[in-house]
Amino acid sequence: MEERLFEGFVLTGGRSSRMGRDKALLPLDRSTLVEQVARRVRSAAGIVTLIGAPERYSSLGLPVAADVIEGCGPIGGVYTALKISLAAWNLIVACDMPAVTAGFLAELLEAARDADADCFVPKTASGLHPLCAVYHCRALPAVEYAIDHKSFKMHDLLRSLRTISWPVADASLLENVNTPIEWSSR
């Protein structure tokens, strides 16, 4: 298999406890939230794989990879993506970002391409957004180390990597939905 410059991944995991149902499968524009986000990621990166439960998402017709290590939260999804990727740069996006656009993701990837970093992460006034970021394959050992040491917080991972923040003026692109109220008010 040949190595690619970019690959894209959508993290479907999480219990969606605040939403009360699987937010990845929320209806959006005659499909589901995860399908819409996956289309945008594929448009930007050229390829997309869902990270989550194959038995839940394989009916969507997209490649799905189960977490290699379960019970770690989002960092487990990042680990799985980096473990299975054939690319240098990996766009990793949470499934619960209905406003993120293919154009924004393509700009993020292009900006990351020449960065001397392990992670290239958008930053808004509310802070860093590690679940809509680009991770270089060389970040894998640090992610593995964090999991081995039960350090599951994404912001702790970012501090352990050579991270470059990318200023984003329009924070609405990166808003996620966690509750029925947030979903209905989007």
C-alpha positions in Angstrom: 0.0 0.0 0.0 1.3 3.4 -0.9 1.7 6.2 1.7 -0.6 9.2 1.3 0.0 12.8 2.3 -3.5 13.2 3.9 -6.1 10.9 5.4 -9.3 11.9 7.2 -11.0 10.4 10.2 -14.3 11.1 11.9 -14.6 10.1 15.6 -18.1 8.7 16.2 -17.4 7.5 19.7 -18.8 8.7 23.0 -21.9 7.7 24.9 -23.9 10.8 23.8 -25.3 10.8 27.4 -26.2 14.5 27.3 -27.9 14.1 24.0 -29.9 11.0 25.1 -29.2 9.2 21.8 -26.4 8.6 19.4 -25.5 12.1 18.1 -23.6 10.7 15.1 -26.9 9.4 13.8 -28.9 12.6 14.2 -30.8 13.4 11.0 -29.2 16.2 9.0 -30.0 17.2 5.4 -31.6 13.9 4.3 -28.7 11.9 5.9 -27.1 11.8 9.3 -24.7 14.2 11.1 -21.8 11.7 10.8 -22.4 11.3 7.1 -22.4 15.0 6.5 -19.2 15.5 8.5 -17.6 12.5 6.7 -18.4 14.0 3.3 -16.7 17.2 4.3 -13.6 15.4 5.7 -13.4 13.2 2.5 -13.7 16.3 0.3 -10.8 17.9 2.2 -8.5 14.9 2.8 -9.5 12.6 -0.2 -10.3 9.7 2.0 -12.3 9.2 5.2 -12.7 6.4 7.8 -15.1 6.5 10.7 -13.6 5.5 14.1 -16.3 3.8 16.1 -18.4 0.6 16.4 -18.6 -1.1 13.1 -21.8 -2.8 14.1 -23.4 0.6 14.6 -22.0 2.5 11.6 -21.2 0.0 8.8 -24.7 0.4 7.3 -23.7 3.9 6.3 -21.5 2.6 3.5 -18.3 4.2 4.9 -15.2 2.5 6.1 -15.4 2.0 9.9 -12.6 1.0 12.3 -13.2 0.0 15.8 -11.1 1.6 18.6 -7.9 -0.4 19.0 -8.1 0.4 22.8 -11.6 1.0 24.2 -12.5 3.1 27.1 -10.0 6.0 26.6 -12.4 8.6 25.2 -11.4 10.7 22.2 -7.7 10.0 22.7 -8.4 6.4 21.9 -10.0 7.5 18.6 -6.9 9.6 17.8 -4.7 6.6 18.6 -6.7 4.3 16.4 -6.7 6.8 13.5 -2.9 7.2 13.7 -2.3 3.5 14.2 -4.2 2.5 11.0 -3.3 5.6 8.8 -1.0 5.4 5.8 -0.7 9.2 5.7 1.8 11.7 7.0 -0.9 14.1 8.1 -4.2 13.0 9.5 -7.3 15.2 9.8 -9.3 14.1 12.8 -12.7 15.6 13.3 -15.4 14.8 15.9 -18.8 13.8 14.4 -20.7 16.4 16.4 -19.6 19.6 14.4 -22.5 20.3 12.1 -21.1 23.7 10.9 -17.6 22.6 9.9 -17.1 23.0 6.1 -15.0 21.1 3.6 -13.4 24.4 2.6 -12.3 25.1 6.2 -11.0 21.6 6.6 -9.0 21.9 3.3 -7.5 25.2 4.5 -6.5 23.5 7.8 -4.8 20.6 6.0 -3.0 22.9 3.6 -1.7 25.1 6.5 -0.6 21.9 8.4 1.2 20.5 5.4 4.4 22.6 5.8 4.2 23.0 9.5 7.0 21.8 11.6 4.7 20.3 14.2 3.2 17.1 15.5 -0.3 18.6 15.7 -1.8 21.6 13.9 -4.9 22.7 15.8 -7.5 25.5 15.3 -7.7 28.1 18.1 -10.6 30.4 18.8 -11.4 32.8 21.6 -12.6 29.8 23.6 -9.3 27.9 23.2 -7.8 25.0 21.2 -10.0 22.5 19.3 -8.1 19.2 19.4 -11.0 17.3 17.9 -10.9 19.2 14.7 -7.2 19.1 14.1 -4.4 17.6 12.0 -2.0 15.1 13.6 1.2 14.0 12.0 1.9 10.3 12.1 5.0 11.0 14.3 2.6 11.9 17.1 1.6 8.2 17.5 4.2 7.4 20.2 3.1 10.3 22.4 -0.5 9.3 22.1 0.4 5.7 23.0 2.4 7.0 26.0 -0.5 9.1 27.2 -2.9 6.1 27.0 -0.4 3.8 28.7 -0.1 6.3 31.5 -3.9 6.8 31.7 -3.6 10.5 30.7 -6.8 10.7 28.6 -7.2 14.5 28.4 -6.8 15.9 24.9 -5.3 19.2 26.1 -2.7 17.3 28.1 -1.8 15.4 24.9 -1.4 18.7 23.0 1.0 20.0 25.6 3.1 16.9 25.1 3.3 17.4 21.3 5.0 20.0 19.2 1.6 21.8 18.6 1.0 24.8 16.4 -2.2 26.7 16.9 -4.0 28.1 13.9 -6.1 31.2 14.6 -9.8 30.9 13.5 -12.0 34.0 13.5 -15.3 32.2 13.0 -15.7 30.0 16.1 -19.1 28.9 14.9 -17.4 26.5 12.4 -16.1 24.5 15.4 -19.1 24.4 17.6 -20.2 21.0 18.6 -23.6 19.8 19.7 -24.0 17.8 23.0 -27.6 18.4 24.1 -31.0 18.4 22.5 -31.2 22.1 23.1 -27.9 22.8 21.3 -29.1 20.6 18.4 -32.4 22.3 18.1 -30.9 25.8 18.3 -28.2 25.3 15.6 
